[in-house]
Amino acid sequence: MDTPNNTPVTPAKPEQTLWQKIRTGFEVLVVLLWVVFLIQNTEQTQVSFLWMTLTISRIVMLLGTLGIGMIIGALLCYRLCVKRARKKQQPPYGYGQ
């Protein structure tokens, strides 16, 4: 829908429900607790992996494991979505015979 001077009208965003506000508050709380946890674990630690031994900050180690976990989760989610999309495209068994 256009106004008389041909500028598009954007629809108003719906108001958040109570559960959406609670969820948003919970997410903010989890992020704040995570930041406090990281700040409290700033000391250096020795990490041994296979043949390597590194001395790194615990923050770097924790953020690295978080990143690796997020990448693995995203890849698994992508794989599941592709599998579901393929399943929807296949005709049912015996269809067209």
C-alpha positions in Angstrom: 0.0 0.0 0.0 1.4 3.4 -1.0 0.7 6.8 0.5 -0.3 9.7 -1.8 3.4 10.7 -2.2 4.3 7.1 -3.2 6.3 6.3 -0.1 5.7 2.7 1.1 4.1 2.2 4.4 5.7 -0.3 6.7 3.3 -2.3 8.9 3.7 -1.8 12.7 5.5 -4.6 14.5 3.2 -6.6 16.8 3.6 -6.1 20.5 5.6 -8.8 22.3 3.6 -11.2 24.4 4.4 -11.8 28.1 6.2 -15.1 27.3 8.4 -13.4 24.6 9.4 -10.8 27.2 10.2 -13.5 29.8 12.2 -15.4 27.2 14.1 -12.2 26.2 14.8 -11.4 29.8 16.1 -15.0 30.4 18.4 -14.8 27.4 19.8 -11.5 28.6 20.4 -13.1 32.1 22.2 -16.1 30.6 24.5 -13.8 28.5 25.3 -11.7 31.5 26.1 -14.8 33.6 28.3 -16.0 30.8 30.2 -12.7 30.7 30.7 -12.8 34.5 31.9 -16.4 34.2 34.4 -15.4 31.5 35.7 -12.4 33.5 36.3 -14.6 36.6 38.3 -17.0 34.5 41.1 -14.8 33.1 44.1 -16.7 34.4 46.5 -18.5 32.1 46.1 -22.3 31.9 48.1 -25.0 30.1 46.2 -27.0 27.5 47.5 -30.2 26.0 45.9 -31.5 22.8 47.4 -34.4 20.9 51.1 -33.5 20.6 50.6 -29.8 21.3 50.9 -28.0 24.6 49.7 -24.4 24.8 49.5 -21.8 27.5 46.5 -19.6 26.9 43.9 -17.6 28.8 40.9 -19.5 30.0 38.7 -16.9 28.3 40.3 -17.8 24.9 39.8 -21.5 25.6 36.2 -21.1 26.7 35.4 -18.9 23.7 37.1 -21.3 21.4 35.1 -24.3 22.7 31.9 -22.2 22.4 32.8 -21.4 18.8 33.6 -25.0 17.9 30.3 -26.1 19.5 28.3 -23.5 17.6 29.9 -24.6 14.3 29.2 -28.2 15.0 25.6 -27.4 16.0 25.1 -25.3 12.8 26.5 -28.0 10.6 24.2 -30.7 12.2 21.2 -28.4 11.9 22.0 -27.7 8.3 22.3 -31.4 7.6 19.0 -32.1 9.3 17.3 -29.3 7.3 18.7 -30.7 4.0 17.5 -34.2 5.0 14.0 -33.0 5.7 13.8 -31.0 2.5 14.8 -34.1 0.5 12.3 -36.2 2.3 9.5 -33.7 1.4 10.5 -33.8 -2.3 10.3 -37.6 -2.6 7.0 -39.0 -3.7 5.3 -41.5 -1.3 6.2 -45.2 -1.7 4.2 -46.8 -4.5 3.1 -43.4 -5.9 2.7 -43.5 -9.7 3.0 -47.2 -10.2 
